[in-house]
């Protein structure tokens, strides 16, 4: 996957997620997940973000065949 495509996929996952979950490891952490049917025959793009009062930053982003587990804060209907 090209860098531009990866960056755009991460951006779209944060802007239009399927789910936003509370991080299980960090009180200020959010996990954004989006199903992408065109990535490797259908995978979840998962982006972990720290949303602290000082600033927001991405901790990690990865592709998973499984939907992330945890407390769902928001779900797209």
For each residue, the residues with C-beta under 8 A, 3 or more apart:
1: 5 6 9 39
2: 5 6
3: 6 7
4: 7 8
5: 1 2 8 9
6: 1 2 3 9 10
7: 3 4 10 11
8: 4 5 11 12
9: 1 5 6 12 13 36 39 45
10: 6 7 13 14 45 47 58 61
11: 7 8 14 15
12: 8 9 15 16 34
13: 9 10 16 17 32 33 34 45 46 47 61
14: 10 11 17 32 47 49
15: 11 12
16: 12 13 34 76
17: 13 14 20 32 33 34 74 76
18: 33 34 35 75 76
19: 32 33 34 67 68 72 74 75 76
20: 17 30 31 32 33 72 73 74 75
21: 30 31 33 68 69 70 71 72 73
22: 29 30 31 70 71 73
23: 26 27 28 29 30 31 48 70
24: 69 70
25: 29
26: 23 29 50
27: 23
28: 23 50 51 52
29: 22 23 25 26 48 49 50 51 59
30: 20 21 22 23 48 49 50 51 73
31: 20 21 22 23 46 47 48 49 68 70
32: 13 14 17 19 20 46 47 48 49
33: 13 17 18 19 20 21 44 45 46 47 67 68
34: 12 13 16 17 18 19 44 45
35: 18 42 43 44 67
36: 9 39 42 43 44 45
37: 41 42
38: 42
39: 1 9 36 42 43 45 63
40: 43 63
41: 37
42: 35 36 37 38 39
43: 35 36 39 40 63 64 65
44: 33 34 35 36 63 64 65 66 67 68
45: 9 10 13 33 34 36 39 61 62 63
46: 13 31 32 33 61 62 63 64 68
47: 10 13 14 31 32 33 58 60 61
48: 23 29 30 31 32 58 59 60 61
49: 14 29 30 31 32 56 57 58 59
50: 26 28 29 30 56 57 59
51: 28 29 30 56
52: 28 55 56
53:
54:
55: 52
56: 49 50 51 52
57: 49 50
58: 10 47 48 49 61
59: 29 48 49 50
60: 47 48
61: 10 13 45 46 47 48 58
62: 45 46
63: 39 40 43 44 45 46
64: 43 44 46 67 68
65: 43 44
66: 44
67: 19 33 35 44 64
68: 19 21 31 33 44 46 64
69: 21 24
70: 21 22 23 24 31
71: 21 22
72: 19 20 21 75
73: 20 21 22 30
74: 17 19 20
75: 18 19 20 72
76: 16 17 18 19
77:
